[in-house]
Amino acid sequence: MIFTHDTEVALGFVAALTETSPEASDSGEDELATPGQLDALLDAWDYSGRRDGDERELAEVRDARTRLRAIWLQDRDDAAVSVNELLAEARALPRLVRHDGADWHIHATETEAPLARRILVEAAMALVDVIRADQMERLRVCDADDCEGLYVDLSKNTSRRFCSTRCGNRMAVRAYRARAS
C-alpha cells in the first residue's frame, strides 16, 4: 500500500468526481447535471454525512470538481499552496473518527458541514499525503488521445497509463489496426 486506505479512497473519489465532467465522461456530457446523479455518485462511494440534495449543493460540488481537477494537474509546489488554501478556507481541524464500519481515519470537517466543503477538505487531506510523500506523479491524466479522465496510479512501478480498462483496450485496438494496415 502506497498510501493509507482513507487517502486512496479520497483520491479515488476525486478521480471519479472529475470523470463526471464533459471533457472526461464516457458520454461527453456533464454526468453531474442533477442532484440525482450526485446522489448516485455519493452512494457508489459510500460518502457519509450531510446531503441537502438541492441545486445549490449540486452547483457547489461542481465548483469543487473544477477546483480539484486543477489541483490534480498542478506541480507539487503549486499543489501545496492550493491545498493550504483549501484547508485554511474551511478552517480544517483534523481529528480521528470511526463510522459506518470504517476503522479510524481522519476527517477535518464536521459531518454536518456542507457537502462541497467536506469533499474539498477530504481531498485536501489526501493530497497532503501525496505531496508529503513526493508522489504527485501518481496523479495522472489518461494517456488515451480522446480522454481527459484522471486516475491515481497505485501500481508499484507507476506504469499505469489509462484511466480504465476500456481506454486501454480502445488504444490497444487502435495500435493493432495501425500496425495491421
Solvent accessible surface area in square Angstrom, and as a share of the most:
residue,aa,sasa,rsa
1,M,175,0.78
2,I,63,0.32
3,F,12,0.05
4,T,77,0.45
5,H,122,0.54
6,D,43,0.22
7,T,6,0.04
8,E,38,0.17
9,V,59,0.34
10,A,16,0.13
11,L,1,0.00
12,G,19,0.18
13,F,6,0.03
14,V,4,0.02
15,A,8,0.06
16,A,19,0.14
17,L,0,0.00
18,T,0,0.00
19,E,56,0.25
20,T,13,0.07
21,S,7,0.04
22,P,60,0.38
23,E,88,0.40
24,A,9,0.07
25,S,13,0.09
26,D,107,0.56
27,S,65,0.42
28,G,43,0.42
29,E,114,0.51
30,D,27,0.14
31,E,58,0.26
32,L,0,0.00
33,A,49,0.38
34,T,65,0.38
35,P,31,0.19
36,G,49,0.47
37,Q,70,0.31
38,L,3,0.02
39,D,51,0.27
40,A,62,0.48
41,L,23,0.11
42,L,1,0.00
43,D,85,0.44
44,A,81,0.63
45,W,84,0.29
46,D,128,0.66
47,Y,25,0.09
48,S,32,0.21
49,G,29,0.28
50,R,74,0.27
51,R,81,0.30
52,D,57,0.29
53,G,37,0.35
54,D,58,0.30
55,E,113,0.51
56,R,112,0.41
57,E,4,0.02
58,L,4,0.02
59,A,54,0.42
60,E,59,0.26
61,V,0,0.00
62,R,84,0.31
63,D,94,0.49
64,A,0,0.00
65,R,17,0.06
66,T,91,0.53
67,R,85,0.31
68,L,1,0.01
69,R,28,0.10
70,A,55,0.42
71,I,8,0.04
72,W,6,0.02
73,L,96,0.48
74,Q,59,0.26
75,D,87,0.45
76,R,90,0.33
77,D,108,0.56
78,D,75,0.39
79,A,0,0.00
80,A,31,0.24
81,V,88,0.50
82,S,16,0.10
83,V,3,0.02
84,N,96,0.49
85,E,87,0.39
86,L,3,0.02
87,L,34,0.17
88,A,73,0.56
89,E,108,0.49
90,A,18,0.14
91,R,212,0.77
92,A,26,0.20
93,L,133,0.66
94,P,75,0.47
95,R,91,0.33
96,L,115,0.57
97,V,27,0.16
98,R,142,0.52
99,H,60,0.27
100,D,122,0.63
101,G,86,0.83
102,A,45,0.35
103,D,98,0.51
104,W,134,0.47
105,H,28,0.12
106,I,76,0.38
107,H,23,0.10
108,A,3,0.02
109,T,7,0.04
110,E,103,0.46
111,T,71,0.41
112,E,112,0.50
113,A,4,0.03
114,P,35,0.22
115,L,1,0.01
116,A,9,0.07
117,R,97,0.35
118,R,8,0.03
119,I,2,0.01
120,L,24,0.12
121,V,0,0.00
122,E,43,0.19
123,A,1,0.01
124,A,0,0.00
125,M,36,0.16
126,A,3,0.02
127,L,4,0.02
128,V,40,0.23
129,D,42,0.22
130,V,0,0.00
131,I,20,0.10
132,R,186,0.68
133,A,51,0.39
134,D,78,0.41
135,Q,41,0.18
136,M,23,0.10
137,E,89,0.40
138,R,18,0.07
139,L,14,0.07
140,R,57,0.21
141,V,48,0.27
142,C,8,0.05
143,D,77,0.40
144,A,4,0.03
145,D,109,0.57
146,D,81,0.42
147,C,16,0.09
148,E,81,0.36
149,G,0,0.00
150,L,0,0.00
151,Y,6,0.02
152,V,12,0.07
153,D,0,0.00
154,L,71,0.35
155,S,36,0.23
156,K,200,0.85
157,N,110,0.56
158,T,40,0.23
159,S,67,0.43
160,R,94,0.34
161,R,135,0.49
162,F,33,0.14
163,C,20,0.12
164,S,45,0.29
165,T,103,0.60
166,R,126,0.46
167,C,2,0.01
168,G,18,0.17
169,N,87,0.44
170,R,57,0.21
171,M,39,0.17
172,A,60,0.47
173,V,66,0.38
174,R,95,0.35
175,A,43,0.33
176,Y,134,0.51
177,R,163,0.59
178,A,73,0.56
179,R,175,0.64
180,A,72,0.56
181,S,128,0.83
